[in-house]
Amino acid sequence: MTRIIETLTDIADHYEVIVLDQWGVLHDGCSPYPEANKTLNHLASAGHRLAVLSNSGKRAKSNADRISQMGFSANLFDTILTSGEVLWQDINKSVVQHRIFFPIERTVGDSIHWAKGLDVDFTTDLKAAQAILLMGLPDDTNLAEWQRILNGALDLRIPMYCSNPDISSPRGSKIIEISPGVLAHEFQKRGGEVFFYGKPYGHTFMTLQRTLGVKSSYILMVGDSLEHDIAGAHASGWDSLFVSGGIHRNLFTKVEPQKALRSLTREKNLPLPTYLIRTLK
């Protein structure tokens, strides 16, 4: 049964490294959560190793800058790893062979900034592309807007690399329900080939674990997504702390925590987290 805790310090001594999700744990996409910075500084000053594992299509450095802009010192973290960084490294090491991409991005220019240092090209002509790079989606987008692109890619039989598999994400007081993972799963459902980078996929978890040099039983994953953070940690042998005040906050303000958690995990056939906390503190 999941144990409900009041503060992260209650369990921190059980682990060599505490790995934190970014959106929904450290900040809401617009502002840091009230006690997050104080908590991390307290843990770091007590000698705990901290890391960030984020489903962001951008590189690690871009996310380190974002975290700093939110008021968190990048020096708090041993490692900041993103799904976009893992894909960049796989292309750089020629694990991924495709070199001409049709970009789908939150903001025009994100893909070009991400690709600095890589021998790749981008094209807005789907017929000239070897693959789709799905980094992000503009806010307030909807699935219907992308059907022409999906249809074209299916006809051409070109694959998709999804470097942000999130289904939804927080933006201040609201939840963005159409995140890149929705588009990627729609493409896969219709027969398209998708290479997923990020949580819950094991490649990203194992990349971070190798970087940290720690056994799986000594790592704690802190996240607000049962489908990504918690399921991925469980499959990788990590313990997990579920933050109920993130993307699922509306449900947990209406229903008793254990009951809400059981309902969500049964509905989606997901593993229970090791621990539950309302917000990072």
Secondary structure, 3 states (H helix, E strand, C coil): CCEECCCHHHCHHHCCEEEECCECCCECCCCECCCHHHHHHHHHHCCCEEEEEECCCCCHHHHHHHHHHCCCCHHHCCEEEEHHHHHHHHHHCCCCCCCEEEEECCCCCHHHHHCCCCCCEECCCHHHCCEEEECCCCCCCCHHHHHHHHHHHHHHCCCEEECCCCCCEEECCEEECCCHHHHHHHHHHCCCCEEECCCCCHHHHHHHHHHHCCCHHHEEEEECCHHHHHHHHHHHCCEEEEECCCCCHHHHCCCCHHHHHHHHHHHHCCCCCCEEECCCC
